[in-house]
Amino acid sequence: MPTGNTANASEKGLMTENGLTEEAREVDVLPDLKHNSLITVSKLSDTGYTTVFQPNDGDVWLCTGRMTLWYMSRRK
């Protein structure tokens, strides 16, 4: 946590993101992050996805093979 505190997961869940395998959508729910989300890149990588971070504009791409599954742009 930004404050230096730790948070424990209260339960397991599934992200609603379409296009990802069920294994990639498995998440740990942290009630202390109720207004924010964290996605673990290592979990996505372990389940066959490629995450690309653009260095200058902060954009993030999630891909499988040659197909882009989703794209996120930093608010400017």
URDA-V466618 format. One record per pair of residues at least 4 apart in sequence whose C-alpha atoms are under 8 Angstrom apart, sorted by the first residue. I is the first residue (numbers start at 1). J is the second residue. D is the distance in Angstrom with one decimal. If there is no record, write none. Layout:
# URDA-V466618
((I:J:D) (I:J:D))
This chain:
# URDA-V466618
((1:5:5.5) (1:6:5.9) (1:7:7.3) (7:30:6.6) (7:32:6.6) (8:30:6.1) (9:28:5.6) (9:29:5.2) (9:30:4.6) (9:31:7.3) (10:28:7.4) (10:29:5.8) (10:30:6.0) (10:31:7.0) (11:28:6.0) (11:29:5.4) (11:30:7.8) (12:26:7.1) (12:27:5.7) (12:28:4.7) (12:29:5.8) (13:26:5.9) (13:27:5.2) (13:28:6.2) (13:29:6.6) (14:22:7.5) (14:25:5.2) (14:26:4.7) (14:27:5.7) (15:25:4.9) (15:26:6.5) (15:27:6.8) (16:25:7.4) (17:25:7.3) (19:69:6.5) (20:24:6.1) (20:25:6.4) (20:69:7.9) (21:25:6.4) (21:47:8.0) (22:26:6.5) (23:47:7.0) (24:43:6.5) (24:44:5.7) (24:47:5.9) (30:34:7.1) (33:37:6.6) (40:44:6.7) (41:45:6.1) (41:51:6.9) (42:46:6.0) (43:47:6.3) (44:48:6.5) (44:49:5.3) (44:50:7.2) (44:51:7.8) (45:49:4.9) (45:50:5.9) (45:51:7.5) (48:64:7.0) (49:62:6.8) (49:63:5.8) (49:64:5.0) (49:65:7.9) (50:62:5.8) (50:63:5.1) (50:64:6.1) (51:60:7.0) (51:61:5.7) (51:62:4.6) (51:63:6.3) (52:60:5.6) (52:61:5.0) (52:62:6.5) (52:63:7.9) (53:58:6.7) (53:59:6.0) (53:60:4.7) (53:61:6.6) (54:58:5.4) (54:59:5.2) (54:60:6.3) (55:59:7.8) (57:73:7.9) (57:74:7.3) (58:73:6.6) (58:74:5.6) (59:71:7.3) (59:72:5.7) (59:73:4.5) (59:74:6.0) (60:71:5.8) (60:72:5.2) (60:73:6.5) (61:68:6.9) (61:69:7.8) (61:70:6.1) (61:71:4.6) (61:72:6.6) (62:68:6.0) (62:69:5.6) (62:70:5.4) (62:71:6.4) (63:67:5.6) (63:68:4.4) (63:69:5.4) (63:70:7.3) (64:68:6.5) (64:69:7.1))
